[in-house]
């Protein structure tokens, strides 16, 4: 079963970053590294492993607007092309494997914490994507999307759609189609400066 989640806040399309007066503002800014344990499960089992998000910088406004406009005006195919043409801003590494290029990274600071969204230019893996006759097609699931929620101390949790596609919802938001039945949970998430 494919899940569709409204991601108006996830991709943070057109939302300015606002830092209000806070007694203890959260630590922000790249370069930074996030470490977490990823927990994936489906009907046949569960698995967990370590992952790192290594951000050298956040996506500059020009590149962010180019990717967002491609989605709005050209749909998913143009979004993927614009994403793959954007400069690499970081890497996603799973349990010491080869890195996946992050080409979109955006942060929003609010309420004493941060929300960070990153998008890779290819899928990380397909949960439930075996070779049996009932397996759904992998076609069109060409990116991975992570959402990280951090408190002011740089700790938190998140989710990952390891194989996903995005589309506009018609109201200025974004819908995410996750290949898996449910998102991968990111726990024990911590931040350190790079």
C-alpha positions in Angstrom: 0.0 0.0 0.0 1.4 3.3 -1.0 1.2 6.2 1.4 0.7 9.8 0.4 1.7 12.4 3.0 1.1 16.1 2.6 4.5 17.7 2.9 3.7 21.4 2.9 6.0 21.8 5.8 8.4 19.1 4.8 9.8 20.7 1.6 9.2 24.1 3.1 8.3 25.5 -0.3 8.6 29.3 -0.2 8.7 29.4 3.6 11.2 31.9 4.9 13.5 31.0 7.8 12.5 33.0 10.8 14.5 33.2 14.0 12.4 34.7 16.8 13.6 36.0 20.2 14.5 32.9 22.2 16.3 32.4 25.5 18.3 29.5 24.2 18.3 29.5 20.3 19.0 26.2 18.6 22.4 25.5 17.1 22.1 25.9 13.4 24.1 26.1 10.2 26.2 23.9 8.1 28.6 22.3 7.9 27.1 19.7 10.3 26.6 16.0 10.7 23.5 14.2 12.0 23.8 10.6 13.2 20.7 8.4 13.8 19.5 4.8 13.9 17.1 4.0 11.1 14.4 1.4 11.8 12.6 -0.1 8.8 9.8 -2.6 8.9 7.2 -4.3 6.6 5.0 -7.3 6.8 7.9 -9.7 6.5 10.3 -8.3 9.1 12.3 -5.4 10.5 15.8 -4.1 10.2 17.8 -1.3 11.7 21.1 0.4 11.1 23.1 3.5 11.5 23.0 6.5 9.1 24.7 9.8 8.8 23.6 13.0 7.1 26.6 15.1 6.2 25.7 18.6 5.2 28.3 20.9 3.9 25.7 23.7 3.3 22.0 24.3 2.8 20.6 24.7 -0.7 21.1 28.3 -1.8 17.9 30.2 -2.6 18.6 30.3 -6.3 18.9 26.5 -6.5 16.0 25.9 -4.1 13.7 28.1 -6.2 14.8 26.4 -9.4 14.0 22.9 -8.0 10.7 24.1 -6.5 9.6 25.9 -9.7 10.4 22.8 -11.7 8.0 20.7 -9.5 5.2 23.3 -9.7 5.5 24.0 -13.4 6.8 20.7 -14.9 5.8 18.1 -12.4 7.8 15.2 -11.1 9.9 14.6 -14.3 11.1 18.2 -14.4 11.7 18.2 -10.6 14.0 15.1 -10.8 16.0 16.7 -13.7 16.3 20.0 -11.8 17.3 18.2 -8.6 20.0 16.2 -10.4 21.4 19.4 -11.9 21.6 21.1 -8.6 24.9 21.2 -6.8 25.6 18.5 -4.2 25.2 20.0 -0.7 25.9 16.9 1.4 25.8 13.2 1.6 23.7 10.5 3.1 25.7 7.4 4.3 24.0 4.2 5.5 26.1 1.9 7.8 29.4 2.9 6.1 28.1 2.2 2.5 28.8 4.3 -0.5 27.3 7.9 -0.1 24.2 9.1 -1.7 24.4 12.7 -3.0 22.1 15.2 -1.2 21.1 17.9 -3.7 18.3 19.7 -1.7 18.7 20.6 2.0 16.5 23.1 3.8 16.1 24.1 7.4 13.4 25.9 9.3 14.0 27.3 12.7 11.0 27.7 15.0 9.7 27.0 18.6 13.2 26.4 20.0 14.1 23.7 17.5 14.6 23.0 13.8 13.1 21.0 11.0 15.5 19.9 8.3 14.5 18.3 5.0 17.0 16.7 2.7 16.4 15.0 -0.7 18.9 12.7 -2.5 19.1 12.4 -6.2 18.4 8.7 -6.3 16.5 6.2 -4.1 18.4 4.6 -1.2 16.6 1.3 -1.2 13.1 -0.3 -1.8 11.5 -1.7 1.3 9.2 -4.6 0.2 10.5 -4.5 -3.3 11.3 -8.1 -3.7 11.1 -10.0 -6.9 7.8 -11.9 -6.3 4.9 -11.5 -8.8 2.9 -9.3 -6.4 5.7 -6.7 -5.9 4.8 -3.2 -7.2 6.9 -1.5 -9.8 9.9 0.6 -8.8 9.4 2.9 -11.7 9.1 6.6 -10.8 10.5 6.3 -7.2 13.7 8.1 -8.0 14.6 10.1 -4.8 14.8 9.7 -1.1 13.4 12.3 1.3 14.4 12.7 5.0 12.8 15.0 7.6 14.7 15.7 10.8 13.2 17.3 13.9 15.7 18.7 16.4 15.3 20.4 19.7 17.5 23.3 20.9 20.2 20.9 22.1 20.7 19.2 18.7 18.9 16.0 19.5 15.7 14.6 18.0 14.1 12.1 15.6 12.9 11.9 12.0 11.6 9.9 9.2 12.9 8.8 5.8 11.1 7.7 2.6 14.0 5.7 1.1 12.4 5.5 -2.3 9.9 8.2 -3.1 8.3 10.5 -5.6 6.8 13.9 -5.1 4.1 15.9 -6.8 2.3 19.2 -6.3 -1.0 18.9 -4.5 -2.6 21.9 -6.3 -2.8 24.1 -3.1 0.9 25.1 -3.0 1.9 22.0 -1.0 3.6 18.8 -2.0 2.4 15.2 -1.8 5.0 12.4 -1.1 4.5 8.9 -2.4 6.6 6.5 -0.4 7.4 3.1 -2.0 7.3 1.5 1.5 4.1 0.9 3.4 5.3 3.3 6.1 8.3 5.7 6.5 11.5 4.6 8.1 11.8 5.9 11.7 15.0 7.8 12.6 15.8 7.6 16.3 18.6 8.5 18.7 19.3 11.4 16.3 22.1 13.7 17.3 23.9 16.7 15.7 27.6 17.6 15.7 29.5 20.4 13.9 31.5 19.2 11.0 
